[in-house]
Amino acid sequence: MAMLTDMGLTSRLVMDEVKKDETNNLEYKIGEVVWWLVVVSDKSEIDFSKAVEDFIN
């Protein structure tokens, strides 16, 4: 649930990108969402890097 909340907040920050100030911590939230994805990958015994690479290819 926390991951979905962070993803929603990231989406909100993207929409608010025009308002760039100290309250718009998009960079931090993107890092947090990636961290969640790595945690989920690890718990699922999925190689995160390989999953991303396979998707891009």
PDBQT receptor file of N, H, CA, C and O in Angstrom, charges set to zero:
ATOM      1  N   MET A   1       0.821  -1.184   0.000  1.00  0.00    +0.000 N 
ATOM      2  CA  MET A   1       0.000   0.000   0.000  1.00  0.00    +0.000 C 
ATOM      3  C   MET A   1       0.874   1.260   0.000  1.00  0.00    +0.000 C 
ATOM      4  O   MET A   1       0.556   2.240  -0.673  1.00  0.00    +0.000 OA
ATOM      5  N   ALA A   2       1.954   1.227   0.744  1.00  0.00    +0.000 N 
ATOM      6  H   ALA A   2       2.212   0.431   1.291  1.00  0.00    +0.000 HD
ATOM      7  CA  ALA A   2       2.840   2.396   0.805  1.00  0.00    +0.000 C 
ATOM      8  C   ALA A   2       3.446   2.674  -0.566  1.00  0.00    +0.000 C 
ATOM      9  O   ALA A   2       3.606   3.834  -0.945  1.00  0.00    +0.000 OA
ATOM     10  N   MET A   3       3.786   1.624  -1.313  1.00  0.00    +0.000 N 
ATOM     11  H   MET A   3       3.657   0.682  -1.005  1.00  0.00    +0.000 HD
ATOM     12  CA  MET A   3       4.342   1.812  -2.652  1.00  0.00    +0.000 C 
ATOM     13  C   MET A   3       3.323   2.510  -3.550  1.00  0.00    +0.000 C 
ATOM     14  O   MET A   3       3.684   3.422  -4.294  1.00  0.00    +0.000 OA
ATOM     15  N   LEU A   4       2.072   2.099  -3.493  1.00  0.00    +0.000 N 
ATOM     16  H   LEU A   4       1.779   1.358  -2.889  1.00  0.00    +0.000 HD
ATOM     17  CA  LEU A   4       1.042   2.721  -4.328  1.00  0.00    +0.000 C 
ATOM     18  C   LEU A   4       0.830   4.181  -3.948  1.00  0.00    +0.000 C 
ATOM     19  O   LEU A   4       0.590   5.021  -4.815  1.00  0.00    +0.000 OA
ATOM     20  N   THR A   5       0.918   4.482  -2.669  1.00  0.00    +0.000 N 
ATOM     21  H   THR A   5       1.113   3.800  -1.965  1.00  0.00    +0.000 HD
ATOM     22  CA  THR A   5       0.812   5.866  -2.220  1.00  0.00    +0.000 C 
ATOM     23  C   THR A   5       1.953   6.696  -2.796  1.00  0.00    +0.000 C 
ATOM     24  O   THR A   5       1.733   7.804  -3.285  1.00  0.00    +0.000 OA
ATOM     25  N   ASP A   6       3.176   6.160  -2.740  1.00  0.00    +0.000 N 
ATOM     26  H   ASP A   6       3.355   5.259  -2.343  1.00  0.00    +0.000 HD
ATOM     27  CA  ASP A   6       4.323   6.882  -3.285  1.00  0.00    +0.000 C 
ATOM     28  C   ASP A   6       4.204   7.066  -4.793  1.00  0.00    +0.000 C 
ATOM     29  O   ASP A   6       4.598   8.104  -5.324  1.00  0.00    +0.000 OA
ATOM     30  N   MET A   7       3.663   6.066  -5.486  1.00  0.00    +0.000 N 
ATOM     31  H   MET A   7       3.343   5.223  -5.055  1.00  0.00    +0.000 HD
ATOM     32  CA  MET A   7       3.465   6.198  -6.929  1.00  0.00    +0.000 C 
ATOM     33  C   MET A   7       2.435   7.293  -7.225  1.00  0.00    +0.000 C 
ATOM     34  O   MET A   7       2.606   8.079  -8.158  1.00  0.00    +0.000 OA
ATOM     35  N   GLY A   8       1.378   7.337  -6.432  1.00  0.00    +0.000 N 
ATOM     36  H   GLY A   8       1.239   6.699  -5.675  1.00  0.00    +0.000 HD
ATOM     37  CA  GLY A   8       0.376   8.383  -6.604  1.00  0.00    +0.000 C 
ATOM     38  C   GLY A   8       0.953   9.764  -6.333  1.00  0.00    +0.000 C 
ATOM     39  O   GLY A   8       0.671  10.714  -7.063  1.00  0.00    +0.000 OA
ATOM     40  N   LEU A   9       1.758   9.874  -5.288  1.00  0.00    +0.000 N 
ATOM     41  H   LEU A   9       1.987   9.102  -4.695  1.00  0.00    +0.000 HD
ATOM     42  CA  LEU A   9       2.398  11.164  -4.987  1.00  0.00    +0.000 C 
ATOM     43  C   LEU A   9       3.355  11.576  -6.097  1.00  0.00    +0.000 C 
ATOM     44  O   LEU A   9       3.462  12.759  -6.420  1.00  0.00    +0.000 OA
ATOM     45  N   THR A  10       4.052  10.602  -6.685  1.00  0.00    +0.000 N 
ATOM     46  H   THR A  10       3.965   9.641  -6.423  1.00  0.00    +0.000 HD
ATOM     47  CA  THR A  10       4.954  10.895  -7.794  1.00  0.00    +0.000 C 
ATOM     48  C   THR A  10       4.156  11.431  -8.977  1.00  0.00    +0.000 C 
ATOM     49  O   THR A  10       4.560  12.405  -9.612  1.00  0.00    +0.000 OA
ATOM     50  N   SER A  11       3.034  10.800  -9.270  1.00  0.00    +0.000 N 
ATOM     51  H   SER A  11       2.706  10.009  -8.754  1.00  0.00    +0.000 HD
ATOM     52  CA  SER A  11       2.177  11.274 -10.359  1.00  0.00    +0.000 C 
ATOM     53  C   SER A  11       1.712  12.696 -10.093  1.00  0.00    +0.000 C 
ATOM     54  O   SER A  11       1.693  13.535 -10.994  1.00  0.00    +0.000 OA
ATOM     55  N   ARG A  12       1.341  12.956  -8.861  1.00  0.00    +0.000 N 
ATOM     56  H   ARG A  12       1.356  12.275  -8.129  1.00  0.00    +0.000 HD
ATOM     57  CA  ARG A  12       0.889  14.293  -8.493  1.00  0.00    +0.000 C 
ATOM     58  C   ARG A  12       2.012  15.320  -8.686  1.00  0.00    +0.000 C 
ATOM     59  O   ARG A  12       1.771  16.419  -9.185  1.00  0.00    +0.000 OA
ATOM     60  N   LEU A  13       3.225  14.962  -8.293  1.00  0.00    +0.000 N 
ATOM     61  H   LEU A  13       3.421  14.069  -7.888  1.00  0.00    +0.000 HD
ATOM     62  CA  LEU A  13       4.358  15.870  -8.447  1.00  0.00    +0.000 C 
ATOM     63  C   LEU A  13       4.670  16.118  -9.919  1.00  0.00    +0.000 C 
ATOM     64  O   LEU A  13       5.074  17.221 -10.287  1.00  0.00    +0.000 OA
ATOM     65  N   VAL A  14       4.487  15.107 -10.764  1.00  0.00    +0.000 N 
ATOM     66  H   VAL A  14       4.158  14.211 -10.465  1.00  0.00    +0.000 HD
ATOM     67  CA  VAL A  14       4.696  15.292 -12.205  1.00  0.00    +0.000 C 
ATOM     68  C   VAL A  14       3.683  16.311 -12.726  1.00  0.00    +0.000 C 
ATOM     69  O   VAL A  14       4.032  17.196 -13.507  1.00  0.00    +0.000 OA
ATOM     70  N   MET A  15       2.435  16.186 -12.294  1.00  0.00    +0.000 N 
ATOM     71  H   MET A  15       2.151  15.467 -11.659  1.00  0.00    +0.000 HD
ATOM     72  CA  MET A  15       1.413  17.142 -12.728  1.00  0.00    +0.000 C 
ATOM     73  C   MET A  15       1.726  18.550 -12.237  1.00  0.00    +0.000 C 
ATOM     74  O   MET A  15       1.409  19.527 -12.916  1.00  0.00    +0.000 OA
ATOM     75  N   ASP A  16       2.343  18.666 -11.068  1.00  0.00    +0.000 N 
ATOM     76  H   ASP A  16       2.601  17.873 -10.516  1.00  0.00    +0.000 HD
ATOM     77  CA  ASP A  16       2.676  19.968 -10.482  1.00  0.00    +0.000 C 
ATOM     78  C   ASP A  16       4.066  20.451 -10.880  1.00  0.00    +0.000 C 
ATOM     79  O   ASP A  16       4.577  21.404 -10.292  1.00  0.00    +0.000 OA
ATOM     80  N   GLU A  17       4.684  19.810 -11.869  1.00  0.00    +0.000 N 
ATOM     81  H   GLU A  17       4.268  19.036 -12.347  1.00  0.00    +0.000 HD
ATOM     82  CA  GLU A  17       6.071  20.120 -12.247  1.00  0.00    +0.000 C 
ATOM     83  C   GLU A  17       6.260  21.599 -12.554  1.00  0.00    +0.000 C 
ATOM     84  O   GLU A  17       7.353  22.127 -12.354  1.00  0.00    +0.000 OA
ATOM     85  N   VAL A  18       5.233  22.274 -13.030  1.00  0.00    +0.000 N 
ATOM     86  H   VAL A  18       4.345  21.845 -13.193  1.00  0.00    +0.000 HD
ATOM     87  CA  VAL A  18       5.361  23.694 -13.333  1.00  0.00    +0.000 C 
ATOM     88  C   VAL A  18       5.684  24.503 -12.085  1.00  0.00    +0.000 C 
ATOM     89  O   VAL A  18       6.268  25.582 -12.177  1.00  0.00    +0.000 OA
ATOM     90  N   LYS A  19       5.311  23.992 -10.928  1.00  0.00    +0.000 N 
ATOM     91  H   LYS A  19       4.836  23.115 -10.852  1.00  0.00    +0.000 HD
ATOM     92  CA  LYS A  19       5.588  24.673  -9.656  1.00  0.00    +0.000 C 
ATOM     93  C   LYS A  19       6.851  24.068  -9.051  1.00  0.00    +0.000 C 
ATOM     94  O   LYS A  19       6.779  23.196  -8.185  1.00  0.00    +0.000 OA
ATOM     95  N   LYS A  20       8.000  24.534  -9.511  1.00  0.00    +0.000 N 
ATOM     96  H   LYS A  20       8.059  25.242 -10.215  1.00  0.00    +0.000 HD
ATOM     97  CA  LYS A  20       9.265  23.990  -9.013  1.00  0.00    +0.000 C 
ATOM     98  C   LYS A  20       9.746  24.826  -7.831  1.00  0.00    +0.000 C 
ATOM     99  O   LYS A  20      10.197  25.959  -8.002  1.00  0.00    +0.000 OA
ATOM    100  N   ASP A  21       9.647  24.271  -6.661  1.00  0.00    +0.000 N 
ATOM    101  H   ASP A  21       9.280  23.351  -6.522  1.00  0.00    +0.000 HD
ATOM    102  CA  ASP A  21      10.185  24.902  -5.471  1.00  0.00    +0.000 C 
ATOM    103  C   ASP A  21      10.549  23.804  -4.475  1.00  0.00    +0.000 C 
ATOM    104  O   ASP A  21      10.551  22.622  -4.819  1.00  0.00    +0.000 OA
ATOM    105  N   GLU A  22      10.855  24.194  -3.254  1.00  0.00    +0.000 N 
ATOM    106  H   GLU A  22      10.853  25.155  -2.974  1.00  0.00    +0.000 HD
ATOM    107  CA  GLU A  22      11.321  23.221  -2.267  1.00  0.00    +0.000 C 
ATOM    108  C   GLU A  22      10.239  22.224  -1.868  1.00  0.00    +0.000 C 
ATOM    109  O   GLU A  22      10.557  21.193  -1.277  1.00  0.00    +0.000 OA
ATOM    110  N   THR A  23       8.971  22.498  -2.172  1.00  0.00    +0.000 N 
ATOM    111  H   THR A  23       8.713  23.336  -2.652  1.00  0.00    +0.000 HD
ATOM    112  CA  THR A  23       7.907  21.566  -1.819  1.00  0.00    +0.000 C 
ATOM    113  C   THR A  23       7.722  20.479  -2.876  1.00  0.00    +0.000 C 
ATOM    114  O   THR A  23       7.045  19.484  -2.615  1.00  0.00    +0.000 OA
ATOM    115  N   ASN A  24       8.305  20.645  -4.057  1.00  0.00    +0.000 N 
ATOM    116  H   ASN A  24       8.854  21.453  -4.269  1.00  0.00    +0.000 HD
ATOM    117  CA  ASN A  24       8.175  19.660  -5.128  1.00  0.00    +0.000 C 
ATOM    118  C   ASN A  24       9.410  18.767  -5.106  1.00  0.00    +0.000 C 
ATOM    119  O   ASN A  24      10.438  19.107  -5.691  1.00  0.00    +0.000 OA
ATOM    120  N   ASN A  25       9.309  17.629  -4.432  1.00  0.00    +0.000 N 
ATOM    121  H   ASN A  25       8.474  17.353  -3.956  1.00  0.00    +0.000 HD
ATOM    122  CA  ASN A  25      10.444  16.723  -4.269  1.00  0.00    +0.000 C 
ATOM    123  C   ASN A  25      10.313  15.530  -5.217  1.00  0.00    +0.000 C 
ATOM    124  O   ASN A  25      10.392  14.375  -4.797  1.00  0.00    +0.000 OA
ATOM    125  N   LEU A  26      10.110  15.828  -6.502  1.00  0.00    +0.000 N 
ATOM    126  H   LEU A  26      10.045  16.766  -6.843  1.00  0.00    +0.000 HD
ATOM    127  CA  LEU A  26       9.917  14.793  -7.508  1.00  0.00    +0.000 C 
ATOM    128  C   LEU A  26      11.117  13.854  -7.582  1.00  0.00    +0.000 C 
ATOM    129  O   LEU A  26      10.943  12.638  -7.673  1.00  0.00    +0.000 OA
ATOM    130  N   GLU A  27      12.310  14.392  -7.544  1.00  0.00    +0.000 N 
ATOM    131  H   GLU A  27      12.451  15.379  -7.469  1.00  0.00    +0.000 HD
ATOM    132  CA  GLU A  27      13.515  13.556  -7.621  1.00  0.00    +0.000 C 
ATOM    133  C   GLU A  27      13.533  12.522  -6.483  1.00  0.00    +0.000 C 
ATOM    134  O   GLU A  27      13.827  11.348  -6.708  1.00  0.00    +0.000 OA
ATOM    135  N   TYR A  28      13.222  12.964  -5.283  1.00  0.00    +0.000 N 
ATOM    136  H   TYR A  28      12.983  13.917  -5.101  1.00  0.00    +0.000 HD
ATOM    137  CA  TYR A  28      13.191  12.063  -4.124  1.00  0.00    +0.000 C 
ATOM    138  C   TYR A  28      12.134  10.981  -4.308  1.00  0.00    +0.000 C 
ATOM    139  O   TYR A  28      12.400   9.805  -4.060  1.00  0.00    +0.000 OA
ATOM    140  N   LYS A  29      10.934  11.372  -4.742  1.00  0.00    +0.000 N 
ATOM    141  H   LYS A  29      10.718  12.328  -4.944  1.00  0.00    +0.000 HD
ATOM    142  CA  LYS A  29       9.839  10.420  -4.899  1.00  0.00    +0.000 C 
ATOM    143  C   LYS A  29      10.134   9.405  -6.001  1.00  0.00    +0.000 C 
ATOM    144  O   LYS A  29       9.783   8.233  -5.859  1.00  0.00    +0.000 OA
ATOM    145  N   ILE A  30      10.766   9.824  -7.090  1.00  0.00    +0.000 N 
ATOM    146  H   ILE A  30      11.051  10.775  -7.205  1.00  0.00    +0.000 HD
ATOM    147  CA  ILE A  30      11.146   8.876  -8.141  1.00  0.00    +0.000 C 
ATOM    148  C   ILE A  30      12.106   7.840  -7.559  1.00  0.00    +0.000 C 
ATOM    149  O   ILE A  30      11.955   6.644  -7.807  1.00  0.00    +0.000 OA
ATOM    150  N   GLY A  31      13.081   8.293  -6.797  1.00  0.00    +0.000 N 
ATOM    151  H   GLY A  31      13.203   9.265  -6.595  1.00  0.00    +0.000 HD
ATOM    152  CA  GLY A  31      14.008   7.369  -6.144  1.00  0.00    +0.000 C 
ATOM    153  C   GLY A  31      13.292   6.412  -5.211  1.00  0.00    +0.000 C 
ATOM    154  O   GLY A  31      13.636   5.232  -5.141  1.00  0.00    +0.000 OA
ATOM    155  N   GLU A  32      12.300   6.914  -4.495  1.00  0.00    +0.000 N 
ATOM    156  H   GLU A  32      12.021   7.872  -4.552  1.00  0.00    +0.000 HD
ATOM    157  CA  GLU A  32      11.553   6.083  -3.561  1.00  0.00    +0.000 C 
ATOM    158  C   GLU A  32      10.743   5.010  -4.292  1.00  0.00    +0.000 C 
ATOM    159  O   GLU A  32      10.690   3.863  -3.848  1.00  0.00    +0.000 OA
ATOM    160  N   VAL A  33      10.115   5.379  -5.407  1.00  0.00    +0.000 N 
ATOM    161  H   VAL A  33      10.158   6.311  -5.768  1.00  0.00    +0.000 HD
ATOM    162  CA  VAL A  33       9.334   4.408  -6.181  1.00  0.00    +0.000 C 
ATOM    163  C   VAL A  33      10.247   3.337  -6.765  1.00  0.00    +0.000 C 
ATOM    164  O   VAL A  33       9.895   2.158  -6.757  1.00  0.00    +0.000 OA
ATOM    165  N   VAL A  34      11.414   3.731  -7.271  1.00  0.00    +0.000 N 
ATOM    166  H   VAL A  34      11.700   4.689  -7.277  1.00  0.00    +0.000 HD
ATOM    167  CA  VAL A  34      12.366   2.738  -7.796  1.00  0.00    +0.000 C 
ATOM    168  C   VAL A  34      12.805   1.806  -6.671  1.00  0.00    +0.000 C 
ATOM    169  O   VAL A  34      12.910   0.596  -6.870  1.00  0.00    +0.000 OA
ATOM    170  N   TRP A  35      13.060   2.363  -5.496  1.00  0.00    +0.000 N 
ATOM    171  H   TRP A  35      12.974   3.346  -5.334  1.00  0.00    +0.000 HD
ATOM    172  CA  TRP A  35      13.451   1.541  -4.359  1.00  0.00    +0.000 C 
ATOM    173  C   TRP A  35      12.363   0.509  -4.051  1.00  0.00    +0.000 C 
ATOM    174  O   TRP A  35      12.668  -0.661  -3.819  1.00  0.00    +0.000 OA
ATOM    175  N   TRP A  36      11.093   0.936  -4.047  1.00  0.00    +0.000 N 
ATOM    176  H   TRP A  36      10.844   1.886  -4.236  1.00  0.00    +0.000 HD
ATOM    177  CA  TRP A  36       9.997  -0.002  -3.807  1.00  0.00    +0.000 C 
ATOM    178  C   TRP A  36      10.000  -1.120  -4.839  1.00  0.00    +0.000 C 
ATOM    179  O   TRP A  36       9.812  -2.286  -4.492  1.00  0.00    +0.000 OA
ATOM    180  N   LEU A  37      10.212  -0.773  -6.102  1.00  0.00    +0.000 N 
ATOM    181  H   LEU A  37      10.365   0.174  -6.384  1.00  0.00    +0.000 HD
ATOM    182  CA  LEU A  37      10.227  -1.786  -7.162  1.00  0.00    +0.000 C 
ATOM    183  C   LEU A  37      11.367  -2.776  -6.953  1.00  0.00    +0.000 C 
ATOM    184  O   LEU A  37      11.208  -3.971  -7.206  1.00  0.00    +0.000 OA
ATOM    185  N   VAL A  38      12.502  -2.291  -6.499  1.00  0.00    +0.000 N 
ATOM    186  H   VAL A  38      12.631  -1.321  -6.294  1.00  0.00    +0.000 HD
ATOM    187  CA  VAL A  38      13.631  -3.182  -6.214  1.00  0.00    +0.000 C 
ATOM    188  C   VAL A  38      13.282  -4.115  -5.051  1.00  0.00    +0.000 C 
ATOM    189  O   VAL A  38      13.596  -5.304  -5.097  1.00  0.00    +0.000 OA
ATOM    190  N   VAL A  39      12.645  -3.590  -4.026  1.00  0.00    +0.000 N 
ATOM    191  H   VAL A  39      12.390  -2.624  -3.989  1.00  0.00    +0.000 HD
ATOM    192  CA  VAL A  39      12.248  -4.408  -2.883  1.00  0.00    +0.000 C 
ATOM    193  C   VAL A  39      11.259  -5.492  -3.322  1.00  0.00    +0.000 C 
ATOM    194  O   VAL A  39      11.411  -6.656  -2.953  1.00  0.00    +0.000 OA
ATOM    195  N   VAL A  40      10.250  -5.111  -4.105  1.00  0.00    +0.000 N 
ATOM    196  H   VAL A  40      10.127  -4.165  -4.405  1.00  0.00    +0.000 HD
ATOM    197  CA  VAL A  40       9.272  -6.089  -4.587  1.00  0.00    +0.000 C 
ATOM    198  C   VAL A  40       9.961  -7.139  -5.456  1.00  0.00    +0.000 C 
ATOM    199  O   VAL A  40       9.666  -8.329  -5.345  1.00  0.00    +0.000 OA
ATOM    200  N   SER A  41      10.869  -6.704  -6.314  1.00  0.00    +0.000 N 
ATOM    201  H   SER A  41      11.108  -5.737  -6.405  1.00  0.00    +0.000 HD
ATOM    202  CA  SER A  41      11.618  -7.645  -7.154  1.00  0.00    +0.000 C 
ATOM    203  C   SER A  41      12.409  -8.626  -6.303  1.00  0.00    +0.000 C 
ATOM    204  O   SER A  41      12.397  -9.832  -6.547  1.00  0.00    +0.000 OA
ATOM    205  N   ASP A  42      13.091  -8.094  -5.307  1.00  0.00    +0.000 N 
ATOM    206  H   ASP A  42      13.101  -7.114  -5.108  1.00  0.00    +0.000 HD
ATOM    207  CA  ASP A  42      13.898  -8.941  -4.433  1.00  0.00    +0.000 C 
ATOM    208  C   ASP A  42      13.029  -9.963  -3.704  1.00  0.00    +0.000 C 
ATOM    209  O   ASP A  42      13.369 -11.145  -3.648  1.00  0.00    +0.000 OA
ATOM    210  N   LYS A  43      11.921  -9.514  -3.153  1.00  0.00    +0.000 N 
ATOM    211  H   LYS A  43      11.644  -8.554  -3.199  1.00  0.00    +0.000 HD
ATOM    212  CA  LYS A  43      11.018 -10.418  -2.429  1.00  0.00    +0.000 C 
ATOM    213  C   LYS A  43      10.423 -11.475  -3.359  1.00  0.00    +0.000 C 
ATOM    214  O   LYS A  43      10.070 -12.569  -2.918  1.00  0.00    +0.000 OA
ATOM    215  N   SER A  44      10.314 -11.144  -4.641  1.00  0.00    +0.000 N 
ATOM    216  H   SER A  44      10.601 -10.256  -4.999  1.00  0.00    +0.000 HD
ATOM    217  CA  SER A  44       9.756 -12.072  -5.635  1.00  0.00    +0.000 C 
ATOM    218  C   SER A  44      10.835 -12.892  -6.331  1.00  0.00    +0.000 C 
ATOM    219  O   SER A  44      10.553 -13.671  -7.241  1.00  0.00    +0.000 OA
ATOM    220  N   GLU A  45      12.078 -12.702  -5.885  1.00  0.00    +0.000 N 
ATOM    221  H   GLU A  45      12.307 -12.069  -5.145  1.00  0.00    +0.000 HD
ATOM    222  CA  GLU A  45      13.233 -13.386  -6.475  1.00  0.00    +0.000 C 
ATOM    223  C   GLU A  45      13.340 -13.113  -7.980  1.00  0.00    +0.000 C 
ATOM    224  O   GLU A  45      13.582 -14.017  -8.779  1.00  0.00    +0.000 OA
ATOM    225  N   ILE A  46      13.152 -11.847  -8.335  1.00  0.00    +0.000 N 
ATOM    226  H   ILE A  46      12.955 -11.113  -7.685  1.00  0.00    +0.000 HD
ATOM    227  CA  ILE A  46      13.282 -11.387  -9.720  1.00  0.00    +0.000 C 
ATOM    228  C   ILE A  46      14.462 -10.430  -9.774  1.00  0.00    +0.000 C 
ATOM    229  O   ILE A  46      14.588  -9.533  -8.939  1.00  0.00    +0.000 OA
ATOM    230  N   ASP A  47      15.318 -10.627 -10.755  1.00  0.00    +0.000 N 
ATOM    231  H   ASP A  47      15.216 -11.355 -11.433  1.00  0.00    +0.000 HD
ATOM    232  CA  ASP A  47      16.452  -9.733 -10.965  1.00  0.00    +0.000 C 
ATOM    233  C   ASP A  47      15.926  -8.424 -11.559  1.00  0.00    +0.000 C 
ATOM    234  O   ASP A  47      15.512  -8.384 -12.717  1.00  0.00    +0.000 OA
ATOM    235  N   PHE A  48      15.946  -7.360 -10.761  1.00  0.00    +0.000 N 
ATOM    236  H   PHE A  48      16.282  -7.393  -9.819  1.00  0.00    +0.000 HD
ATOM    237  CA  PHE A  48      15.385  -6.076 -11.178  1.00  0.00    +0.000 C 
ATOM    238  C   PHE A  48      16.049  -5.567 -12.455  1.00  0.00    +0.000 C 
ATOM    239  O   PHE A  48      15.363  -5.185 -13.403  1.00  0.00    +0.000 OA
ATOM    240  N   SER A  49      17.363  -5.560 -12.483  1.00  0.00    +0.000 N 
ATOM    241  H   SER A  49      17.921  -5.870 -11.713  1.00  0.00    +0.000 HD
ATOM    242  CA  SER A  49      18.093  -5.067 -13.657  1.00  0.00    +0.000 C 
ATOM    243  C   SER A  49      17.741  -5.856 -14.908  1.00  0.00    +0.000 C 
ATOM    244  O   SER A  49      17.534  -5.276 -15.974  1.00  0.00    +0.000 OA
ATOM    245  N   LYS A  50      17.671  -7.182 -14.781  1.00  0.00    +0.000 N 
ATOM    246  H   LYS A  50      17.839  -7.653 -13.915  1.00  0.00    +0.000 HD
ATOM    247  CA  LYS A  50      17.334  -8.030 -15.923  1.00  0.00    +0.000 C 
ATOM    248  C   LYS A  50      15.902  -7.760 -16.381  1.00  0.00    +0.000 C 
ATOM    249  O   LYS A  50      15.635  -7.708 -17.581  1.00  0.00    +0.000 OA
ATOM    250  N   ALA A  51      14.992  -7.589 -15.442  1.00  0.00    +0.000 N 
ATOM    251  H   ALA A  51      15.209  -7.631 -14.467  1.00  0.00    +0.000 HD
ATOM    252  CA  ALA A  51      13.594  -7.308 -15.798  1.00  0.00    +0.000 C 
ATOM    253  C   ALA A  51      13.481  -6.020 -16.596  1.00  0.00    +0.000 C 
ATOM    254  O   ALA A  51      12.755  -5.962 -17.588  1.00  0.00    +0.000 OA
ATOM    255  N   VAL A  52      14.193  -4.993 -16.169  1.00  0.00    +0.000 N 
ATOM    256  H   VAL A  52      14.783  -5.040 -15.363  1.00  0.00    +0.000 HD
ATOM    257  CA  VAL A  52      14.170  -3.707 -16.884  1.00  0.00    +0.000 C 
ATOM    258  C   VAL A  52      14.800  -3.864 -18.266  1.00  0.00    +0.000 C 
ATOM    259  O   VAL A  52      14.258  -3.395 -19.267  1.00  0.00    +0.000 OA
ATOM    260  N   GLU A  53      15.949  -4.529 -18.303  1.00  0.00    +0.000 N 
ATOM    261  H   GLU A  53      16.390  -4.910 -17.490  1.00  0.00    +0.000 HD
ATOM    262  CA  GLU A  53      16.649  -4.731 -19.569  1.00  0.00    +0.000 C 
ATOM    263  C   GLU A  53      15.786  -5.546 -20.547  1.00  0.00    +0.000 C 
ATOM    264  O   GLU A  53      15.700  -5.213 -21.729  1.00  0.00    +0.000 OA
ATOM    265  N   ASP A  54      15.158  -6.598 -20.054  1.00  0.00    +0.000 N 
ATOM    266  H   ASP A  54      15.228  -6.869 -19.094  1.00  0.00    +0.000 HD
ATOM    267  CA  ASP A  54      14.282  -7.413 -20.913  1.00  0.00    +0.000 C 
ATOM    268  C   ASP A  54      13.121  -6.576 -21.443  1.00  0.00    +0.000 C 
ATOM    269  O   ASP A  54      12.742  -6.712 -22.606  1.00  0.00    +0.000 OA
ATOM    270  N   PHE A  55      12.565  -5.729 -20.616  1.00  0.00    +0.000 N 
ATOM    271  H   PHE A  55      12.873  -5.619 -19.671  1.00  0.00    +0.000 HD
ATOM    272  CA  PHE A  55      11.454  -4.882 -21.047  1.00  0.00    +0.000 C 
ATOM    273  C   PHE A  55      11.909  -3.905 -22.139  1.00  0.00    +0.000 C 
ATOM    274  O   PHE A  55      11.217  -3.716 -23.139  1.00  0.00    +0.000 OA
ATOM    275  N   ILE A  56      13.068  -3.294 -21.938  1.00  0.00    +0.000 N 
ATOM    276  H   ILE A  56      13.630  -3.447 -21.125  1.00  0.00    +0.000 HD
ATOM    277  CA  ILE A  56      13.569  -2.320 -22.922  1.00  0.00    +0.000 C 
ATOM    278  C   ILE A  56      13.868  -2.995 -24.250  1.00  0.00    +0.000 C 
ATOM    279  O   ILE A  56      13.591  -2.443 -25.315  1.00  0.00    +0.000 OA
ATOM    280  N   ASN A  57      14.441  -4.202 -24.179  1.00  0.00    +0.000 N 
ATOM    281  H   ASN A  57      14.667  -4.650 -23.314  1.00  0.00    +0.000 HD
ATOM    282  CA  ASN A  57      14.749  -4.921 -25.417  1.00  0.00    +0.000 C 
ATOM    283  C   ASN A  57      13.479  -5.416 -26.070  1.00  0.00    +0.000 C 
ATOM    284  O   ASN A  57      13.533  -6.046 -27.127  1.00  0.00    +0.000 OA
TER     285      ASN A  57
